[in-house]
Each structure stands twice: as structure tokens, then as C-alpha cells.
Amino acid sequence: MATIKPLGQRVLVKRLDAETMSAGGIVLPDTAQEKPQEAEVVSLGTGGKDDNGNDIVFSVKAGDKVLISKYGGTDVKVNGEDLLIISESDILGVLVA
């Protein structure tokens, strides 16, 4: 079973399911659905260093639900599961329940 450990300040996320029904109650086919912007953090990269040599701390952790930029990152498939590798800067915010 292959797994991916992102490098640097990258984050591995899994997009959450897209809405299949419009606000008016119309069922949307797959081709009409937008890419979901909500995702769950699967794993974090190895981190990085700032200009002074200090460790850069990630602002998210595995399991966090986040809002990501619509077209950022690289799609990858691992063990039949569609995942996305993005830069931490492509994470727009953490969803708070």
C-alpha cells in the first residue's frame, strides 16, 4: 500500500463531497458541479525554515476541515483515492464547527 508524505510546506488534503442539489432543489449532474473548496487535511509536509533559520510551524493539523483555493494544487490518486497536494498558502482558512 503506497502512501504519500508531502515535502516542504505542502499539505495533503482530501476534497469533501460536492453538493449534489442546488438551493432550489434541482439535482445537479457531475458535469455541472463545481470543484468542492472544502477539504480535510490528511497529512503535513516536512516543514521549512524562515530567513533566520527558524522552523516554520504549520497552522493546520491532520484532521482539520479547511477551505482551499478553487484551482490550486496537484491532483494525485493513492490507493484509488483522489487526493490533492497543495501549498499551505493555498489554504484559505480552517472551518470551525
N, CA and C atoms as a LAMMPS dump frame, in Angstrom:
ITEM: TIMESTEP
0
ITEM: NUMBER OF ATOMS
291
ITEM: BOX BOUNDS ff ff ff
-5.0000000000000000e+02 5.0000000000000000e+02
-5.0000000000000000e+02 5.0000000000000000e+02
-5.0000000000000000e+02 5.0000000000000000e+02
ITEM: ATOMS id mol type element x y z
1 1 1 N 0.842 -1.171 0
2 1 2 C 0 0 0
3 1 3 C 0.892 1.24 0
4 2 1 N 0.747 2.053 -1.013
5 2 2 C 1.552 3.266 -1.132
6 2 3 C 0.913 4.407 -0.35
7 3 1 N 1.749 5.222 0.232
8 3 2 C 1.279 6.431 0.903
9 3 3 C 2.138 7.589 0.433
10 4 1 N 1.688 8.792 0.688
11 4 2 C 2.434 9.988 0.279
12 4 3 C 2.727 10.829 1.505
13 5 1 N 3.976 11.239 1.65
14 5 2 C 4.381 12.201 2.672
15 5 3 C 4.789 13.46 1.918
16 6 1 N 3.984 14.532 2.006
17 6 2 C 4.34 15.763 1.298
18 6 3 C 5.683 16.312 1.794
19 7 1 N 6.372 17.012 0.937
20 7 2 C 7.648 17.63 1.289
21 7 3 C 7.467 19.134 1.465
22 8 1 N 8.351 19.725 2.233
23 8 2 C 8.334 21.174 2.429
24 8 3 C 7.053 21.641 3.085
25 9 1 N 6.571 22.787 2.649
26 9 2 C 5.38 23.386 3.242
27 9 3 C 4.124 23.006 2.461
28 10 1 N 4.06 21.741 2.071
29 10 2 C 2.898 21.248 1.346
30 10 3 C 2.009 20.432 2.272
31 11 1 N 0.738 20.338 1.891
32 11 2 C -0.259 19.65 2.694
33 11 3 C -1.04 18.707 1.778
34 12 1 N -1.276 17.488 2.244
35 12 2 C -2.081 16.515 1.506
36 12 3 C -3.503 16.597 2.035
37 13 1 N -4.469 16.868 1.151
38 13 2 C -5.864 17.001 1.558
39 13 3 C -6.762 16.118 0.704
40 14 1 N -7.929 15.832 1.252
41 14 2 C -8.962 15.101 0.52
42 14 3 C -10.164 16.02 0.415
43 15 1 N -10.593 16.303 -0.825
44 15 2 C -11.762 17.162 -1.023
45 15 3 C -12.996 16.491 -0.435
46 16 1 N -13.839 17.278 0.223
47 16 2 C -15.098 16.774 0.752
48 16 3 C -16.119 16.753 -0.382
49 17 1 N -17.128 15.929 -0.264
50 17 2 C -18.117 15.758 -1.328
51 17 3 C -18.787 17.059 -1.694
52 18 1 N -19.012 17.225 -2.997
53 18 2 C -19.672 18.417 -3.517
54 18 3 C -21.177 18.305 -3.312
55 19 1 N -21.827 19.457 -3.303
56 19 2 C -23.284 19.479 -3.207
57 19 3 C -23.871 18.876 -4.482
58 20 1 N -24.848 17.983 -4.326
59 20 2 C -25.467 17.361 -5.494
60 20 3 C -26.834 17.957 -5.791
61 21 1 N -27.255 18.947 -4.976
62 21 2 C -28.547 19.581 -5.184
63 21 3 C -28.388 21.091 -5.051
64 22 1 N -29.025 21.821 -5.941
65 22 2 C -28.952 23.286 -5.889
66 22 3 C -29.832 23.812 -4.752
67 23 1 N -29.711 25.1 -4.473
68 23 2 C -30.513 25.715 -3.415
69 23 3 C -32.001 25.634 -3.734
70 24 1 N -32.337 25.574 -5.018
71 24 2 C -33.736 25.485 -5.436
72 24 3 C -34.264 24.064 -5.48
73 25 1 N -33.422 23.073 -5.127
74 25 2 C -33.864 21.689 -5.082
75 25 3 C -33.634 20.909 -6.354
76 26 1 N -32.88 21.458 -7.3
77 26 2 C -32.594 20.764 -8.557
78 26 3 C -31.356 19.888 -8.366
79 27 1 N -31.456 18.625 -8.778
80 27 2 C -30.323 17.704 -8.677
81 27 3 C -29.319 18.048 -9.774
82 28 1 N -28.06 18.25 -9.379
83 28 2 C -27.016 18.653 -10.314
84 28 3 C -26.233 17.434 -10.819
85 29 1 N -26.064 17.29 -12.141
86 29 2 C -25.224 16.202 -12.651
87 29 3 C -23.755 16.505 -12.352
88 30 1 N -22.91 15.466 -12.381
89 30 2 C -21.487 15.643 -12.078
90 30 3 C -20.837 16.728 -12.921
91 31 1 N -21.23 16.834 -14.191
92 31 2 C -20.595 17.807 -15.084
93 31 3 C -20.938 19.245 -14.729
94 32 1 N -22.027 19.464 -13.998
95 32 2 C -22.437 20.822 -13.632
96 32 3 C -21.941 21.235 -12.258
97 33 1 N -21.351 20.301 -11.524
98 33 2 C -20.891 20.608 -10.177
99 33 3 C -19.524 21.267 -10.204
100 34 1 N -19.332 22.245 -9.328
101 34 2 C -18.026 22.872 -9.185
102 34 3 C -17.141 22.004 -8.296
103 35 1 N -15.831 22.21 -8.403
104 35 2 C -14.917 21.508 -7.506
105 35 3 C -15.187 21.983 -6.094
106 36 1 N -15.306 21.057 -5.145
107 36 2 C -15.538 21.494 -3.768
108 36 3 C -14.32 22.24 -3.225
109 37 1 N -14.58 23.283 -2.446
110 37 2 C -13.496 24.042 -1.841
111 37 3 C -13.235 23.603 -0.413
112 38 1 N -14.084 22.733 0.119
113 38 2 C -13.869 22.218 1.462
114 38 3 C -13.092 20.917 1.371
115 39 1 N -12.118 20.761 2.275
116 39 2 C -11.274 19.568 2.259
117 39 3 C -10.876 19.214 3.684
118 40 1 N -10.399 17.984 3.845
119 40 2 C -9.893 17.533 5.137
120 40 3 C -8.398 17.29 5.002
121 41 1 N -7.621 17.793 5.954
122 41 2 C -6.17 17.607 5.936
123 41 3 C -5.854 16.149 6.272
124 42 1 N -5.092 15.496 5.386
125 42 2 C -4.703 14.101 5.589
126 42 3 C -3.336 14.04 6.257
127 43 1 N -2.36 14.779 5.71
128 43 2 C -1.026 14.821 6.315
129 43 3 C -0.309 16.107 5.95
130 44 1 N 0.728 16.401 6.722
131 44 2 C 1.514 17.622 6.543
132 44 3 C 2.891 17.292 5.996
133 45 1 N 3.489 18.276 5.338
134 45 2 C 4.831 18.113 4.805
135 45 3 C 5.886 18.168 5.893
136 46 1 N 7.113 18.252 5.456
137 46 2 C 8.257 18.234 6.366
138 46 3 C 8.555 19.601 6.959
139 47 1 N 7.854 20.649 6.481
140 47 2 C 8.063 21.993 7.021
141 47 3 C 9.136 22.75 6.276
142 48 1 N 9.581 23.82 6.855
143 48 2 C 10.591 24.649 6.226
144 48 3 C 11.249 25.555 7.236
145 49 1 N 12.126 26.4 6.756
146 49 2 C 12.854 27.355 7.6
147 49 3 C 12.625 28.762 7.051
148 50 1 N 12.543 29.733 7.959
149 50 2 C 12.43 31.114 7.514
150 50 3 C 13.821 31.672 7.219
151 51 1 N 13.91 32.955 6.912
152 51 2 C 15.189 33.575 6.547
153 51 3 C 16.216 33.552 7.673
154 52 1 N 15.739 33.436 8.922
155 52 2 C 16.642 33.407 10.067
156 52 3 C 16.994 31.991 10.51
157 53 1 N 16.496 30.986 9.779
158 53 2 C 16.794 29.601 10.122
159 53 3 C 15.857 28.99 11.141
160 54 1 N 14.802 29.723 11.517
161 54 2 C 13.826 29.19 12.472
162 54 3 C 12.81 28.311 11.754
163 55 1 N 12.342 27.274 12.446
164 55 2 C 11.334 26.385 11.87
165 55 3 C 10.04 27.15 11.63
166 56 1 N 9.405 26.873 10.489
167 56 2 C 8.091 27.436 10.193
168 56 3 C 7.062 26.42 10.665
169 57 1 N 6.154 26.859 11.508
170 57 2 C 5.151 25.975 12.094
171 57 3 C 3.896 25.987 11.224
172 58 1 N 3.343 24.801 10.943
173 58 2 C 2.094 24.716 10.188
174 58 3 C 0.949 25.271 11.034
175 59 1 N -0.017 25.915 10.38
176 59 2 C -1.164 26.438 11.098
177 59 3 C -2.361 25.498 11.04
178 60 1 N -2.186 24.328 10.422
179 60 2 C -3.233 23.304 10.392
180 60 3 C -2.641 21.992 10.884
181 61 1 N -3.535 21.037 11.176
182 61 2 C -3.068 19.706 11.586
183 61 3 C -3.926 18.662 10.885
184 62 1 N -3.478 17.426 10.871
185 62 2 C -4.229 16.347 10.247
186 62 3 C -5.611 16.255 10.888
187 63 1 N -6.628 16.095 10.054
188 63 2 C -8 16.01 10.543
189 63 3 C -8.761 17.313 10.473
190 64 1 N -8.057 18.453 10.325
191 64 2 C -8.729 19.752 10.221
192 64 3 C -9.542 19.821 8.932
193 65 1 N -10.705 20.445 9.005
194 65 2 C -11.515 20.749 7.822
195 65 3 C -11.125 22.161 7.401
196 66 1 N -10.74 22.311 6.132
197 66 2 C -10.22 23.586 5.657
198 66 3 C -10.936 24.026 4.389
199 67 1 N -10.797 25.306 4.086
200 67 2 C -11.288 25.888 2.848
201 67 3 C -10.067 26.141 1.972
202 68 1 N -10.076 25.585 0.752
203 68 2 C -8.906 25.7 -0.122
204 68 3 C -9.246 26.514 -1.365
205 69 1 N -8.201 27.04 -2.016
206 69 2 C -8.43 27.779 -3.252
207 69 3 C -8.968 26.815 -4.311
208 70 1 N -9.793 27.338 -5.197
209 70 2 C -10.547 26.501 -6.126
210 70 3 C -9.671 25.728 -7.099
211 71 1 N -8.627 26.335 -7.638
212 71 2 C -7.855 25.678 -8.69
213 71 3 C -6.397 25.434 -8.323
214 72 1 N -6.045 25.508 -7.043
215 72 2 C -4.666 25.298 -6.622
216 72 3 C -4.343 23.828 -6.453
217 73 1 N -3.077 23.525 -6.366
218 73 2 C -2.63 22.181 -6.021
219 73 3 C -2.492 21.229 -7.194
220 74 1 N -2.097 20.017 -6.853
221 74 2 C -1.888 18.949 -7.833
222 74 3 C -2.709 17.735 -7.418
223 75 1 N -3.567 17.272 -8.323
224 75 2 C -4.379 16.09 -8.05
225 75 3 C -3.517 14.841 -8.12
226 76 1 N -3.668 13.946 -7.15
227 76 2 C -2.969 12.658 -7.136
228 76 3 C -3.972 11.573 -6.751
229 77 1 N -3.693 10.353 -7.173
230 77 2 C -4.546 9.228 -6.814
231 77 3 C -3.677 8.228 -6.062
232 78 1 N -4.066 7.903 -4.826
233 78 2 C -3.327 6.963 -3.99
234 78 3 C -4.303 5.889 -3.523
235 79 1 N -3.995 4.641 -3.838
236 79 2 C -4.854 3.512 -3.451
237 79 3 C -6.306 3.726 -3.881
238 80 1 N -6.498 4.29 -5.075
239 80 2 C -7.836 4.516 -5.601
240 80 3 C -8.557 5.711 -5.006
241 81 1 N -7.889 6.464 -4.169
242 81 2 C -8.5 7.622 -3.518
243 81 3 C -7.949 8.907 -4.14
244 82 1 N -8.847 9.818 -4.524
245 82 2 C -8.436 11.095 -5.112
246 82 3 C -8.037 12.065 -4.012
247 83 1 N -6.778 12.52 -4.049
248 83 2 C -6.245 13.459 -3.067
249 83 3 C -5.662 14.655 -3.793
250 84 1 N -5.255 15.652 -3.042
251 84 2 C -4.716 16.877 -3.599
252 84 3 C -3.53 17.318 -2.751
253 85 1 N -2.406 17.627 -3.392
254 85 2 C -1.252 18.184 -2.689
255 85 3 C -1.241 19.684 -2.97
256 86 1 N -1.319 20.47 -1.897
257 86 2 C -1.353 21.923 -2.039
258 86 3 C -0.296 22.553 -1.144
259 87 1 N 0.071 23.759 -1.473
260 87 2 C 0.941 24.546 -0.611
261 87 3 C 0.09 25.047 0.552
262 88 1 N 0.688 25.177 1.719
263 88 2 C -0.086 25.665 2.86
264 88 3 C -0.686 27.038 2.55
265 89 1 N -0.04 27.815 1.706
266 89 2 C -0.564 29.134 1.366
267 89 3 C -1.849 29.058 0.542
268 90 1 N -2.169 27.887 -0.036
269 90 2 C -3.421 27.708 -0.778
270 90 3 C -4.6 27.398 0.155
271 91 1 N -4.326 27.249 1.452
272 91 2 C -5.395 27.044 2.421
273 91 3 C -5.882 28.421 2.864
274 92 1 N -7.169 28.667 2.61
275 92 2 C -7.731 29.981 2.877
276 92 3 C -8.177 30.145 4.317
277 93 1 N -8.535 29.035 4.975
278 93 2 C -8.982 29.113 6.357
279 93 3 C -9.345 27.74 6.887
280 94 1 N -9.48 27.664 8.199
281 94 2 C -9.889 26.436 8.877
282 94 3 C -11.372 26.579 9.206
283 95 1 N -12.156 25.553 8.873
284 95 2 C -13.591 25.579 9.165
285 95 3 C -13.801 25.212 10.625
286 96 1 N -14.507 26.067 11.354
287 96 2 C -14.751 25.862 12.776
288 96 3 C -16.216 25.477 12.951
289 97 1 N -16.448 24.405 13.695
290 97 2 C -17.832 23.93 13.901
291 97 3 C -18.558 24.763 14.917
